[in-house]
Amino acid sequence: MANSPTGDSVLTRLDRVLSTFSAADSLLSAAEIARRTGLPPATAHRLCRDMAELGWLEALPAGYMVGTRLWEMTNRSAPTMKLAVRARPYLSDVHTVMGQHVQLGVIEGHEVLFVDRLSAREAPRIHGGVAGRLPLHVSATGLVLLAHASPEFRTFYRTHHQKDSPGPIISEERLEQVRQQGYCAQTGVIEREVTGVAVPIRQRGRNVVAALGVVTDDDDVARRPAPWVQMLQIAARGIQREISGKS
């Protein structure tokens, strides 16, 4: 139901408010939220106040932050969070051995959404974090997901999305190579001299539902990815058993 001068529904306005927050901007005043959303100041103030009362936002003297209600409901019911919880022990095993960034990604829209990541102190500084997104074709994790998507999705993505994003143009031959070899390894697409390696995670041995990757500046990985791929594949099979054997 739309009850605003612009015709936006209540849900649309709530989504616009929540979308203004990010890791860099975790605390915003109602006036700043109004400016970023384009909502009238009075409407933004009222929405923020009501959302704070329900726990969607947290009211602080300096402004508002995302509240615990959203975190609570996401962890309780979201399939991606259930996947992250079941995958975490396997990410921990890989992280203990490799001592680098280890991450779990899923397709969200036309991007890779990183639902979990473990990082080491000596690991290189990289873009994004948990709940961060990247175009599918610029990270090894995303490229694995793109390679195993439907032909229709791949064609649409390559036609409409990768041209406007950073990174190389990905051919269908490159995606076929990723599918055939069972992993993706690429260096220097986002950060120079940083290599990403990723493998698919399947549900019940069929559909690829996620990808498990490692990101490192270890030169040896770019030259010899096989040992890293093997370790990731062992962990991926463990995750597959978890998500296929339990509801």
N, C-alpha and C positions, 0 to 999 in steps of 0.2 A: 504494500500500500504506500503510495506516494503522498506525502503531506508537507512538502516543502515547496518554496517558490520555484526551484529548479526542477521539480518533479522527481527528485531522488527519493528512494524509499528509505525508511529508518535503517534497514540493514546496510544499504549502500553508504549511508553517512557514517555508521559505526565502523564499517570497513575502512573508509577514508581516514577516520581518526586513528585507528590502530596502525594503518600503513604509514603514518608520518613518523613513527618511531623506528630507530635503527640502533645498531651497536654504537655508532658515533653520536647519535642524538637520542639518548635514552631518557632524558629529562627535558620536557618541553612545557612552556607556559600555555595557558588556554589561548592567549592572543597569538602565539606562534602557531598553534594548531589551527586556529582560524585562518591564518594567512596561508599556511601550506595546503589546507584542504579547500580553500575558497568558500568556506561556510561563513555566514554572517557571525560576527563576534558573539552576539547573544545566543545564537544557536550552538556555537562551539562551547561556550561556557556551560550551557545547560546540559549538553551531551556529556561533557567531561565530568560534570558533577554527578549526573545519573549513573554513568559508567563506573565512577569511583565508589558509589554507594553499593553497586552490585559486585564489585571486586574485579571488574575488567581493567580498571585503571587504579593506580594508587595515588592519592592526593598528598603532596608534600608542600612545605612552605614555598618552595621555589617553582612549583609546577606539578606536572603529572608524569608518572611512569606507567609502563604496562604492569597490570596487577597480577596477582598469583592465580586468579580464577582461570585465566586463559591457560597458564601452565598446568594447572590441576586437571582441567578437562582434556587437554592435549595428551598428557601422560596417561590418563585413565583410559582413553578410547581410540586415539588416532592410530591407524595401522602402522604408519611410519615410526611412531614412537615404540610400538610393540616390537617392530623389527629391530630398532636400535637397541632395545633392552636385551633381546635374545642374541644379538650379534656382539654385544660389548665384550664378553669373555674372550671371543676369538680376536677381536681387535686388540685386546690387551696382550694376548699371546704374541701377536705379530709385532706389536709395539715394543714389547720386552726384548725381543730378539733383534729387531731392526734399529730401534732407537731413533726413528724418524717420524714424520707425520703419517698417520694411518687414518684413512677416512672411509666413510660409508655414504654412498650417494644413491638417490632415486630420481626418476624423471618427475618433474613438476611443471606442467605446461610444456614449454619448449626450452627448459633449463634443467641443469642438474642441481638438485637441492641436497646439501650435505647435512644429513640427519645426525651424524656423529663424527667426531674426530678426536684422536689422541695425538699429542705433540710432545716432543722432547726438547729440552733446553737448548741443545746444540743443533736442532733442526733449522733449516733456512726459514727466513721470514717469507710468508706467502700470502696471496690474496684470499679473502674469505675466511669463514669459520663455520661453526655449527649454526645451522639455519641460514647460512649464506648460500647464494646462488651464483652460477656462472653459465654462460652459453654452453650448450652441450659439446661443441666441437673444439673448445679451447683447453679442456682438461682431459687427461687419460680416462678418468672415471666417467666423465660425461660421454666421451667418444665410445666407450664400451656400451653404454646404454643406447646411444644413437645407432650403433651398428646392429644391435639386436632388436630394435624397434621394427614395426611393420613397414613394408615397402612404401605404403602410402604416407606414413609419417616421415620417413626418411626423405622422400621426394619433396614433400611440402616444406620440411625444415631446410633442406639444401636450397630450395627455390626462394623462400621468403625470409629466412632468419639469418643464415650465416653471412650473407653479403653485408649486413649492417653491423656485424660484430667483429671484434678483433680476432686475429688468428688466421691461419691458412684456409683456403677453400678446400673442403673435403670432398673427394670424389667417391662415387659408389665403389670403385675399385679399392680404395683405401678402407672403406667400411667392410667390404668383403674380406680383405686381408685380416682385419681385426677379428671377424667372425671365425675364419678358418684357423688362425693360429691360437685363438682362445685367450688372447690378452691384447692390451694396447700399451705401448711404451713410446713416449715422445719427450723431447727436450727443448726447452727454450721458447715455448709458445707464449707463456705469460711472463715468467721470470727467466732471465738469461741464466744458462748453466744449471737450471733446475729441471730435474727429470721426474715425470709421473709414470707410474706403472699401475695398471688396474686389470682386474679380472671380473667376469660376470658372476652373479649369484642367481641361481634358478630356484623356482618353487616347484616342488614335486618333480624335479629333473627336467622341466620343460621350459616354461616362460621365464625370461630374465626379469627379475623384479628389482634388482639393485646391483650395484657394483662396489667392489672393495678395492681400494687403491692405496698406494704409498707415494709420498712426494719427498724427494731428497736432492741434495746437491752433491752426492757421492758420485764422482766421475765413473767409478767402476760399474754402477748400475746402468748407465747409458751404454757402456761397452758390452756388458755381460748381464742382461736382465734375467736370464734363465733361473738362477737360484732364487731371486726375489719373486719371480712369477710362481715358482713351485711352492714357496711358502704361502703366498697369497691364495693359491688354489687349494691348498690343504685347509686353510682357514675358511675359504668360501664353501668347501664341502661340509665343514662342520656347521656353518650357518644354515646351509640348505637342509641339513638333517633337522635342525631346530625348527625351522619355519614350515617344513613339510610334514613333520611328525606331530605338531601341536597346532591347535586352532588358535 
